[in-house]
């Protein structure tokens, strides 16, 4: 893995240091089925004071299946990119206006593939980055807002629940995180649940 052995720029908080150590020992489940998939990656960005995670709200755009959703910075891999880490770094710079560096990378989580046939056949690889301070954000037109969500809030049992959503005319229940006035569900919910499993360990 490219991130192993790279020293972090600044000391991390105790919780983020433990997370880095757990991710170093974790062998992510990688999609190796050989199906034709569109590959993408997201950046799970953590910062201290208090320990928090960056979530964005995607702008409303016609034809975008994730329009208006709470999400993590990220997107599809471009042909010229050597790996999906480069994709996560580029997409973060494009969407929220700051450059992640290799020393910020502390690990990766399991690949996530949509569970519904109405979405494109995309596979997402989440990379976890830890910063020593919160950077200034500058949104692209694809991003409507961003929030630093405290990890303690995400870890609180009352934050995770089920929600009923209407998808293509059908009412269904989904596991979700309730963050202030927002609902985090779908692939982002699965990525956050994977992250929080490591934080609870």
Secondary structure, DSSP 8 states (H G I E B T S, - for coil): -TTTT---SS---HHHHHHHHHHHH-------S----EEEEEEEEEETTTTEEEEEEE---TT-TTTT-EE-EEEE--TT-SSHHHHHHHHHHHHHS----GGGEEEE---EE-SSTTS-SEEEEEEEEE-SS-------TTEEEEEEEEHHHHHSGGGEEEEEEEETTEEEEEEEEEETTEEEEHHHHHHHHHHHHHHH-
